[in-house]
């Protein structure tokens, strides 16, 4: 998911690609610890194959995220580390190094 970048300081950031396959979805957004869980701040764009994508530059560290698909929070379709959240479900983790 994260593109390889060499970092020499704690302020290093990387561009991370996010994708979610939902051909019938009308709207897909990305919410997480990096945007105060506001999926409207990071909408994904739908491709011809029905896969929604976006790329974000994230600072080094562990970031929790989920996809907001037509009004429902969903986890990544790709294998990802997950941690429990306070709502009784799970948040995915992206580790930017």
ZIDA-V414332 format. One record per backbone hydrogen bond with DSSP energy under -1.0 kcal/mol. CO is the residue of the C=O (numbers start at 1). NH is the residue of the N-H. E is the energy in kcal/mol with one decimal. If there is no record, write none. Layout:
# ZIDA-V414332
CO:NH:E
CO:NH:E
This chain:
# ZIDA-V414332
1:17:-1.4
9:12:-1.2
12:60:-2.4
14:58:-3.0
15:3:-1.5
16:56:-2.4
18:54:-1.9
20:52:-3.1
22:25:-1.5
27:70:-2.5
28:44:-3.0
29:68:-2.6
31:66:-2.4
32:35:-1.6
32:37:-2.9
35:38:-1.1
38:41:-1.6
42:30:-1.6
45:53:-2.2
47:50:-1.8
50:22:-2.4
51:47:-2.2
52:20:-2.3
53:45:-2.7
54:18:-3.1
56:16:-3.4
58:14:-2.4
61:96:-3.0
63:94:-2.5
64:33:-2.3
65:92:-2.3
66:31:-2.3
67:74:-3.2
68:29:-2.1
69:72:-1.1
72:69:-2.9
74:67:-3.1
81:93:-2.4
83:91:-3.1
85:88:-1.4
89:85:-2.5
91:83:-2.5
92:65:-2.1
94:63:-2.6
96:61:-2.8
